[in-house]
Amino acid sequence: NRSNSVWADQHLWVPPDVWGADEMDNWRRSTAGSAFRKAALECLKSGQVAFHFNAFEDVFEGKESGPQNLWCSDPWALLLSCRPGMGAGPSQPKHAQLMWGSRAMAALVQSIGAAVGQKHAQEAVSQAWVIIALDDQIEQSVLKDLWTRKFYGLNRERVMFVMQTRRPAFAYDSSRQQFVSDELSSSHAPGTGLTFMQLAWSCEAYTLGNDGAPVPVQGTVLEMLTEHKVQWLLSRRARDMGIISDTGALSVDGLAYAIFMREKARAGAMVEVMLEGGDQSLQLSKTMDSIVLSNKAIHMSWRKTIKPALMDSLPLNGMKTVVELSHAELQGGHSGLGAGQLLRELRGAMGNKVAIGCGRYSYHVPTLKATLTTPALFRPKLCLMSKGERLGVQLDARDVLAAPSVRSMGMLAGRHEWRGALLGPQSMDVLLQLLQEHGQ
């Protein structure tokens, strides 16, 4: 924990600026809210939005089953593994064997069509860009599903894949007094940070050709998106239950707010958060492994990059930049404050609430392209594996938010779009309701 917390321990953390539910509702109903919602729909119609899914990141472990990749799992099978009989019988539809990722793709296509209207649906779906981050364990399953189901109506040439190879963990060799690679240990993916760098590296991505064979993308993903005037990249985790709901990975209001904050505050990324209060908020933050905070140093570094005339034209330039940290980054450290104590102090300053990231992000593509120029953006983190007997090293995409040039800001997740995260057996009631609600 001390090695993971070195960077965070160098900063003084304060509560983030996030509009509450009433402020967001008032903005949605305002003239500005309506105008920026219209702008968001125009972006969808013209192919200026890309959807990014981390398919490899999340695993599910039931009471009796071992860990399994969530993207490739059948939600009804997950229900049955945790609550035998809960999803059986007439309530279980005929297409119950669709895997989680299949439902996410189908929901995305439906949500785009519903947002732009029947007249523009086919064109908007064909214009949409999708990037799916894979590892070598799930790659073939995901490709086979998309090919078999004809990409769910998406444009095959606009569905791109980046793949990373899982690596063995490290074990301590007492004779050599150093950690060495343990080829016999369980493997782990290098992380979401590598996935983001792959967007900026040439020939790291591929599509599928007419014969189903991989076709390397010439140049980088971000270069291709820029050439096609894509403005926004909406990134989602697999465990986000909203991606299999009727809204899918799309939040029109969220996109509209991102465009608004880009114009009014120069935001380059939006982080969707929950504002949670009560005794369970600290535990939920730990379970989600997310704390959204601000610090003056990063905000002031951003201000120094903006010309005074432009700064004066930004009515919301005073809203603080946010950073999302994992709990390991605030455990111990030189300050001696653990994450729990720090959160309790910040919660008191936020009206007894804590800002917790949902794993939903909106990135301004030109800003992201200008920022992802070096892996030095990422702070490698140690993670325990094999029940604490091995060490892994991972890169976290959330580190990008700390770059002053990104100017990341917080927004309250929409009530309808954010349906919670699938965190384990405790999420089964919500999952069953969601599946039944949408006839899945």
C-alpha positions in Angstrom: 0.0 0.0 0.0 2.8 2.4 0.7 4.2 2.0 -2.8 0.8 2.6 -4.3 0.1 5.7 -2.2 3.3 7.6 -2.8 1.8 9.9 -5.5 -1.5 10.5 -3.7 0.3 11.3 -0.4 2.0 14.3 -2.0 -1.3 16.1 -2.4 -3.8 17.8 -0.2 -7.2 16.3 -1.0 -10.5 18.3 -0.8 -14.1 17.5 -1.7 -14.9 17.7 -5.5 -17.4 20.1 -7.1 -20.3 18.0 -8.3 -23.8 19.4 -9.0 -26.4 17.6 -6.9 -29.7 16.0 -8.1 -31.7 19.3 -7.9 -29.1 21.3 -9.8 -28.9 18.6 -12.5 -32.7 18.4 -12.9 -32.9 22.2 -13.1 -30.2 22.2 -15.8 -31.9 19.5 -17.8 -35.2 21.5 -17.8 -33.4 24.8 -18.7 -33.1 26.4 -22.1 -29.4 25.5 -22.1 -30.1 21.9 -21.2 -32.4 21.6 -24.1 -30.0 23.2 -26.5 -27.1 21.0 -25.5 -29.3 17.9 -25.6 -30.1 18.8 -29.2 -26.3 19.1 -29.8 -25.7 15.6 -28.3 -28.3 14.1 -30.6 -26.7 15.8 -33.6 -23.4 14.2 -32.5 -25.0 10.8 -32.4 -26.6 11.2 -35.9 -23.3 12.3 -37.5 -21.0 9.7 -36.0 -19.2 12.0 -33.6 -19.5 9.6 -30.6 -17.5 6.4 -30.0 -18.3 3.8 -27.3 -15.4 2.1 -25.4 -15.9 -1.1 -23.4 -13.4 -2.7 -21.1 -14.6 -6.3 -21.7 -11.7 -8.0 -19.9 -11.7 -6.0 -16.6 -14.5 -7.4 -14.5 -15.0 -10.9 -13.2 -17.9 -12.4 -11.2 -17.5 -14.9 -8.4 -20.6 -16.6 -7.1 -21.0 -18.4 -3.8 -20.1 -21.8 -5.3 -18.6 -20.9 -8.7 -15.1 -19.7 -9.4 -14.2 -16.4 -11.0 -15.5 -16.0 -14.5 -15.3 -13.1 -17.0 -18.5 -11.1 -16.7 -18.6 -9.9 -20.4 -18.8 -13.6 -21.5 -21.2 -14.7 -18.8 -24.9 -15.3 -19.1 -26.7 -13.1 -16.5 -29.4 -15.8 -16.0 -26.7 -18.4 -15.2 -25.2 -15.9 -12.7 -28.6 -15.6 -11.0 -29.0 -19.4 -10.8 -25.5 -19.8 -9.4 -26.3 -17.4 -6.5 -30.0 -18.0 -6.0 -31.0 -21.5 -7.2 -34.5 -21.3 -8.6 -34.6 -17.5 -8.6 -34.5 -17.1 -12.3 -36.0 -20.4 -13.4 -39.5 -21.1 -14.7 -41.8 -18.8 -16.7 -39.8 -15.7 -15.7 -36.8 -16.9 -17.7 -37.1 -16.0 -21.4 -36.1 -18.3 -24.3 -33.0 -16.2 -25.2 -31.6 -16.5 -21.7 -28.3 -17.9 -22.9 -27.2 -14.6 -24.4 -24.0 -13.5 -22.7 -23.6 -10.2 -21.0 -21.6 -8.6 -23.8 -24.2 -9.6 -26.3 -26.9 -7.8 -24.4 -24.7 -4.8 -24.1 -24.2 -4.6 -27.9 -27.9 -5.1 -28.6 -28.9 -2.5 -25.9 -26.4 0.0 -27.4 -28.0 -0.3 -30.9 -31.5 0.0 -29.5 -30.7 3.0 -27.4 -29.1 4.9 -30.2 -32.1 4.2 -32.4 -34.5 5.3 -29.6 -32.6 8.5 -28.9 -32.4 9.8 -32.5 -35.8 8.5 -33.6 -36.9 5.9 -36.2 -36.2 8.2 -39.1 -32.5 8.6 -38.3 -31.9 5.3 -36.4 -30.3 3.2 -39.2 -27.9 6.0 -40.2 -26.9 6.8 -36.6 -26.2 3.1 -35.8 -24.1 2.7 -38.9 -22.2 5.9 -38.0 -21.4 4.8 -34.4 -17.9 3.7 -33.4 -17.2 1.0 -30.9 -13.9 -0.1 -29.3 -13.8 -3.3 -27.3 -10.8 -3.9 -25.0 -10.0 -7.7 -24.8 -7.5 -10.0 -23.3 -6.3 -13.3 -24.8 -8.7 -15.4 -22.7 -11.9 -13.9 -24.0 -10.8 -12.6 -27.4 -12.1 -15.5 -29.5 -15.4 -15.8 -27.7 -16.2 -12.1 -28.2 -15.2 -12.1 -31.9 -17.3 -15.2 -32.5 -20.3 -13.7 -30.9 -20.1 -10.5 -32.9 -19.5 -12.3 -36.2 -22.3 -14.8 -35.6 -24.8 -12.0 -34.8 -23.7 -9.8 -37.6 -22.4 -7.1 -35.2 -25.9 -6.5 -34.0 -26.5 -4.1 -36.9 -23.3 -2.0 -36.2 -21.0 -1.1 -39.0 -18.4 -3.9 -38.9 -15.6 -1.6 -40.2 -16.3 0.8 -37.2 -16.0 -1.9 -34.5 -12.4 -2.0 -33.4 -10.6 -4.3 -30.9 -7.5 -3.9 -28.8 -6.1 -7.0 -27.1 -3.6 -7.5 -24.3 -1.9 -10.7 -23.3 -2.3 -11.8 -19.7 1.0 -12.0 -17.7 2.1 -14.2 -14.9 2.4 -12.8 -11.4 5.6 -12.3 -9.4 6.8 -14.4 -6.4 9.5 -13.5 -3.9 12.7 -15.5 -4.3 14.3 -15.5 -0.9 17.6 -16.8 -2.3 17.9 -14.0 -4.8 16.1 -11.5 -2.5 13.9 -10.2 -5.3 10.6 -10.8 -7.0 10.7 -13.0 -10.1 8.1 -14.0 -12.7 6.2 -17.1 -11.6 5.2 -18.8 -14.9 3.0 -21.4 -13.0 0.9 -18.7 -11.2 -2.5 -17.5 -12.3 -2.1 -14.7 -14.9 -3.5 -11.2 -14.9 -4.1 -8.5 -17.5 -1.7 -5.5 -17.5 -4.7 -3.3 -17.0 -6.9 -0.6 -18.4 -4.0 1.9 -18.6 -2.4 -0.3 -21.2 -5.7 -0.4 -23.1 -5.7 3.4 -23.2 -2.2 3.6 -24.5 -3.1 1.0 -27.2 -5.5 3.7 -28.5 -2.5 5.9 -29.1 -0.1 3.3 -30.5 0.0 2.4 -34.2 -1.3 -0.9 -35.4 -2.5 -2.0 -31.9 -6.1 -2.2 -33.0 -7.9 -4.3 -35.6 -11.3 -4.8 -37.2 -12.7 -8.0 -38.8 -12.6 -8.2 -42.6 -15.1 -9.8 -45.0 -13.8 -13.2 -44.2 -13.8 -12.7 -40.4 -10.0 -12.4 -40.3 -8.4 -9.6 -38.3 -7.5 -6.5 -40.3 -4.9 -4.2 -38.6 -5.9 -0.6 -38.2 -3.4 1.6 -39.9 -2.2 4.3 -37.6 -3.7 4.7 -34.2 -7.3 4.5 -33.0 -7.3 8.1 -31.9 -5.9 9.2 -35.2 -8.7 7.4 -37.0 -11.4 8.8 -34.7 -9.9 12.3 -35.2 -9.9 11.9 -39.0 -13.6 11.1 -38.9 -14.3 14.1 -36.6 -15.3 12.0 -33.6 -15.6 14.3 -30.6 -16.5 12.1 -27.6 -15.5 8.7 -26.3 -17.9 7.2 -23.8 -16.1 4.5 -21.8 -17.9 1.9 -19.7 -17.0 -1.1 -17.5 -18.7 -4.5 -18.0 -20.0 -4.6 -14.4 -22.1 -1.5 -15.1 -25.7 -3.0 -15.1 -26.9 0.0 -17.1 -25.2 -1.2 -20.3 -27.7 -4.1 -20.5 -30.7 -1.9 -19.8 -32.8 0.0 -22.3 -30.4 3.0 -22.3 -27.4 0.8 -22.9 -24.0 2.5 -22.7 -25.6 5.7 -23.9 -26.6 8.6 -21.7 -27.9 11.5 -23.9 -28.2 13.8 -20.9 -24.7 12.8 -19.8 -23.3 13.5 -23.3 -25.2 16.8 -23.4 -23.7 17.8 -20.0 -20.2 16.9 -21.2 -20.6 19.1 -24.2 -21.9 21.9 -22.0 -19.0 21.6 -19.6 -16.5 21.6 -22.5 -17.9 24.9 -23.6 -18.3 26.5 -20.2 -15.4 25.1 -18.3 -13.0 23.6 -20.9 -13.6 20.1 -19.5 -11.8 17.3 -21.3 -13.3 14.4 -19.4 -16.4 13.9 -17.3 -16.5 11.4 -14.4 -19.9 10.1 -13.5 -20.3 9.7 -9.7 -22.7 8.7 -7.0 -23.1 11.0 -4.0 -23.6 8.5 -1.2 -24.3 9.3 2.4 -24.9 7.2 5.6 -23.0 4.6 7.3 -22.7 2.4 4.2 -21.1 5.0 2.0 -17.6 4.2 3.1 -18.1 0.5 2.5 -19.6 1.1 -0.9 -16.6 3.3 -1.8 -14.3 0.5 -0.8 -16.3 -2.2 -2.7 -16.3 0.0 -5.8 -12.6 0.8 -5.2 -13.3 4.5 -6.0 -12.9 7.8 -4.3 -13.4 11.0 -6.4 -11.6 14.0 -5.0 -10.0 17.3 -6.0 -6.8 19.1 -5.2 -5.7 22.6 -5.7 -2.4 21.8 -7.3 -3.8 20.0 -10.3 -6.5 22.7 -10.8 -3.9 25.5 -10.6 -1.7 23.6 -13.1 -4.6 23.5 -15.5 -5.3 27.2 -15.1 -1.6 28.0 -16.1 -2.1 26.3 -19.4 -5.1 28.5 -20.4 -4.6 32.0 -21.9 -6.2 34.8 -19.7 -8.7 35.8 -22.5 -10.0 32.2 -22.8 -10.1 31.8 -19.1 -12.3 35.0 -18.8 -14.7 33.5 -21.3 -15.3 30.4 -19.3 -18.1 31.1 -16.8 -17.5 27.9 -14.9 -13.7 28.1 -14.8 -13.7 28.0 -11.0 -15.1 24.5 -10.7 -12.4 22.2 -9.4 -10.8 19.5 -11.5 -11.4 16.0 -10.1 -9.3 12.9 -9.8 -10.4 9.4 -9.1 -8.3 7.3 -6.8 -8.4 3.6 -5.7 -8.4 2.8 -2.0 -4.9 1.4 -2.2 -3.7 4.9 -3.1 -4.9 6.3 0.2 -3.9 3.5 2.6 -1.2 4.5 5.0 1.2 6.6 3.2 3.5 9.3 4.6 0.6 11.3 6.0 -0.5 8.4 8.2 -4.1 8.9 7.2 -5.9 5.7 6.0 -8.6 5.9 3.4 -11.4 5.5 6.0 -10.3 8.4 8.1 -9.8 10.7 5.1 -13.2 9.8 3.7 -14.9 10.5 7.0 -13.2 13.9 7.1 -14.3 14.7 3.5 -17.7 13.3 4.1 -18.3 15.9 6.8 -17.3 18.7 4.5 -19.7 17.4 1.8 -22.9 17.3 3.8 -22.2 13.7 5.0 -21.8 12.4 1.5 -18.9 10.8 -0.4 -18.3 11.0 -4.2 -17.9 7.5 -5.6 -17.0 6.8 -9.3 -19.4 4.7 -11.3 -16.9 3.6 -13.9 -18.6 5.8 -16.6 -16.5 8.4 -18.4 -16.9 10.8 -21.3 -13.6 11.8 -22.9 -13.2 14.7 -25.3 -11.3 12.9 -28.1 -9.0 15.7 -29.2 -8.0 16.3 -25.6 -7.4 12.6 -25.0 -5.3 12.3 -28.2 -3.1 15.3 -27.1 -2.7 13.8 -23.6 -1.9 10.1 -24.4 1.6 10.8 -25.6 3.6 8.8 -23.0 3.1 5.9 -20.6 4.5 8.2 -17.9 1.0 9.3 -17.3 0.3 6.1 -15.5 1.4 5.2 -12.0 2.1 1.4 -11.9 0.3 -0.3 -9.0 1.0 -3.5 -7.2 -1.9 -5.8 -6.7 -2.2 -9.0 -4.6 -2.9 -12.2 -6.4 -3.3 -15.9 -5.5 -4.8 -15.2 -2.1 -2.0 -12.7 -1.3 0.9 -15.0 -2.2 1.8 -13.3 -5.5 2.1 -9.8 -6.8 0.9 -8.3 -10.0 1.6 -5.0 -11.7 -1.2 -3.1 -13.4 -1.8 0.3 -15.1 -5.1 2.1 -14.4 -6.8 4.2 -17.0 -8.1 6.5 -14.3 -4.6 7.9 -13.9 -5.3 9.9 -17.1 -7.8 12.0 -15.1 -5.0 13.5 -13.0 -3.2 15.1 -16.0 -3.8 18.8 -15.7 -4.3 19.1 -19.5 -7.4 16.8 -19.3 -9.4 19.0 -17.0 -11.6 16.2 -15.7 -14.8 17.2 -13.9 -17.5 15.3 -12.0 -21.1 14.9 -12.8 -23.9 13.1 -11.0 -24.9 9.8 -12.8 -28.3 9.8 -14.2 -31.0 8.0 -12.2 -32.2 6.0 -15.1 -28.9 5.3 -16.8 -27.0 4.2 -13.7 -28.5 1.0 -12.4 -25.6 0.1 -10.1 -22.7 -2.2 -10.5 -22.8 -6.0 -10.4 -20.6 -6.6 -7.4 -21.6 -10.1 -6.3 -24.5 -12.1 -4.9 -25.7 -8.9 -3.2 -26.6 -7.5 -6.6 -28.9 -10.3 -7.7 -32.2 -8.7 -6.8 -31.4 -5.7 -8.9 -30.2 -7.8 -11.8 -33.3 -9.9 -11.8 -35.5 -6.8 -11.7 -33.5 -5.4 -14.6 -33.7 -8.5 -16.7 -37.5 -8.9 -16.2 -38.1 -5.2 -16.6 -36.7 -5.3 -20.1 -37.8 -8.8 -21.1 -34.3 -10.1 -21.4 
